[in-house]
């Protein structure tokens, strides 16, 4: 029912499921064989009816009639058994395929670079992960098997219709032939609508996710109604697309029901004429219509199954769009191993620009040369847009340089496996993200070497929490075993930042990258954290973005960034004396810090310095 130009693409799209379906292909085939057996048993019943009409019914032989009725009952029971076997064969394997696809999809999302996640909406990824993969599972278990079996049933049944008289078969075939053209038109229309619908469903999922995560902002600004209007507009677009899909399905169903009925009427007229002419017996005419009735359901189901096929094809396209995304940040072919990193971090002629940046724009990082000695703490300062945050993403390869290189102990970070590299490099971000797990699991996220619940794991946990001044966790309902809310939104911004900092400290990396991790803390708590961090950073190479003068004071040296370039490096006092731009930046940081401190009242008792481990 598809055009020659369309069929290869549909087959090719769905054939990509073969690696996932291969382990269970045997059971899927057995399911199809069972379904075909059920159809063949149904097709054999009209043949038995023909014998009954010609024999026992015509002669009045009651005993033979009873045997015939018993045979039909037996065929019906066997058909029901085959239907049960079909479901038994295919249901469990299809869920295995769904599981494998979903875990592979999730693994792919974990491996794809941050640049990919910058471009893709989370709702689109969620709809592919859940709805599209579930649709493919239902199609493998139901749609594919029945589509193949019903097409074979129609072909076998059509051939049997010619068994009684060629005129009846030709009449039925000619009247039903336009269904193939209707199917071709249906594919053209429905395929486009199916893709639009699934994409709109992804956009709608994104809107819901954004609204839930931003519920505090919407309530604070009284913009709930505005969000509702926008959501309703998107939901209405999806509704209109679904209506268009329903119209397309209704159109194909109209022809699938109408044409067989017309064929029945014409065949009845032809059959009466042939019977009167003595070319066809009444028993044969009864058998013909019984066979045509058996074919009614397979023919009517083709419209639904074909729309299911197109939905599955669209789902496959959407899923493999993600699988086909190029992963530019991968492990090297011949990785280098750094057993015990000293933490010497160097940026050598580093350039960076985003892939979609216009060619006319300069590189965001335009030739960075910077060296950090083992155990040294260096602060990055600069105005907004100078490239500070971008620079901190490069040591852990969240992004790859587009020119130059970043090295640890003289080894290019691209020559290390990602697992090895991220064992040596730890990060804490200003926008701290926590997971819907316990406090313990969040803090020890980077310590897969620790045995959960062991004394060593408890020691590391407590030290990290103390450094981050996160003693508030003991006041939570279950202490460190409290499951925090989604993304940690049940905690304050300062609490989330302290747990994120504790997570970075607990990882004990050779290189620690801090993207202004103390921005949400009040000045007293920040001072306590900074005192504790000095102890931690004494043997850790630390690169920290400073948005407060007090953070700058943590550093051994300071690097000044201007328009993607390091324009000065030195101690805080040296740069104050020699760089006018540095003095301007520090003055701006002081003004911003004063405004923020005035707007952040202290809400908790501040621990004394004796509570900080030394």
C-alpha positions, 0 to 999 in steps of 0.5 A: 500500500506504499509507493515504491519511493516511500516503501524503502525508507519505511522499511529502512527506518524500521529495519534499524530495530533489528539489532535490538530485536535480534535476541528475541527474533525467534519468539517473535517469529513463533508469535507470527506463525501462531497468528498465521495458524489462527488465520488459516484455521479461520479460513478453513471453517468456510470449507467445512461449511461448504461440505456440511451444506452439500452433504448433511444439510442437503441429505438430512444426515443428523449424525454427520451434521453433528460431526461437522458441527464438532469439527467447526467447534474444534477449529474455533478452539484451535484458533483461540489457542493459537491467538493465546500462543501468539500473545504468549510468544510476543509479549515478554520478548517485546518488553525485553526489546523495550528495556534494551532500547530504553537503557541504550537510549539513556546510556547514549544521553549520558555519553553525548556531549554537553553541546548536544544537551544545550541544543535539545529540549529535555521534553523532546528527549523525555517523549522519545525515551518514554512514548516513542520506545513504548510505541515501538514495543507495542508495534513489535508485539502487536502491529508488526505481527498482525500486519504481516499475518493479515496481509498474508491472510488476505492474499490466501483468502483472495486466492481461495475466493477464485476456488468457487468461480473466477467471476466471483473472485474477479468481482471482489478483487476489482471492487477492492483494488482502489484500497491500494490507492487509498492506502498510498494517499493515506501514507502521504498524509498520515506520515506527516501528521504522525511526525508533527504530533509526536514532535508537538507532544515533546514540546508540550512535555518540555512546557510542563517540565519548565513550568514545574521546575519554575513554579516558584518564579511563576508564582512569585511574578504572578505569571501562572495565567500567562503560562497557562495561556501559552500551554493551552495554545500548544495543547490546542495545536497538538489537539488539532493535529490529533484531529487531523490524524483522526480524520485521516484514519476515518477516511481510510476506514470509510473506504475499508468498510465501504468497498468490501460492502459494495463487493459483497453486494455485487458478488451476491448478484453475480452469485445468484446469476451463476446459480440460476445458470447452473454454474455455481451451487448454493453450497459454494455460494454460502462458502464464498460469502463465509470466506469473504466474511472471514476476510472482513476483519483482516481487510478492515484492520489494515487501516489501523495497522498501517497507521500504527506502522507509520506511527512506529516508523516516525517513532523509530526516526525520532529515536535514531535521531538521537542515536545518530548524533555525533559524539565528539567527546570520546575516549582515545583509541590509545589512551594514556594512563595517569596513575597518581596525578600531581595536578599540574594544569596547563592551558596551551594556546587554547581557543574555543568557539561554539559550533553554531557561532557565526564565522565572523565572530571571534573565538570565545576563548582566543589563545589562552596560555595559563599554567597552574602548579601542583597544589596551587590555587588560581582565581579567574576574574573578569567581567561578564562574557570574558570567558571564565565559565567556558574556560572551567569546562575544558579541563573535564572535557565538558567541551573540547578545545577548538584550538590548542590543548589542555594538559594535566601533568603534561598529558593532553586531557584528550589522551585520557579516557573520560573515566580516568580524566574525571577521576582526576578532575572534580567540579562544583557549579554555581547552579548546583544540581542535586538528584532525588537521592539521599544526602549521602548518595549525592555527596558521595556521587563521585566516590565509586571506590567507597563501599556504601555504609563502610567506616571509610565512606562515613569518614569521607562524607562527614569531612566533606560536609564539615568543609562545606559547612553543611551541618544542616543535614543533621536537622533533616528528618532522616539526617544524611539518609533523607531523600531530598526533593527533585533537583534539591528544590526542597532546600535553599540555594545556599544549602544546595551549593554547600552540598554540591561543594561537599560532593566536589570535596569528597571526590578528592580530585587532583584538580578542583574546578569551582565555578563560583560555588559560594555565591548563595552563601551569606558572608559569615558562612562563606568565610567559614567555608573558605577557611575550611577550603584552604585546608583542602586546597593545600594539596589540590590544584584549584581553579576557581571563578571569583565573583567576590573579593573574599574568594580572590583572597583564597588564591595564590595567584589571580588570572585576569580575563579580558575578551577571551584572553588572559591579560594579566597573571599575578598575586592580588596585590601585584595586579592591584598595583599594575593593572587598571582593568583589574582594579576596575573588576575588583571594584565591580565585584565589591559593589556586587558583593555588598548589594548581595550581602545586604539582600541576604539576611542570616537565617541560621546560627553560624558554626564556630571555627572550632567546628571546622576540621583541621 
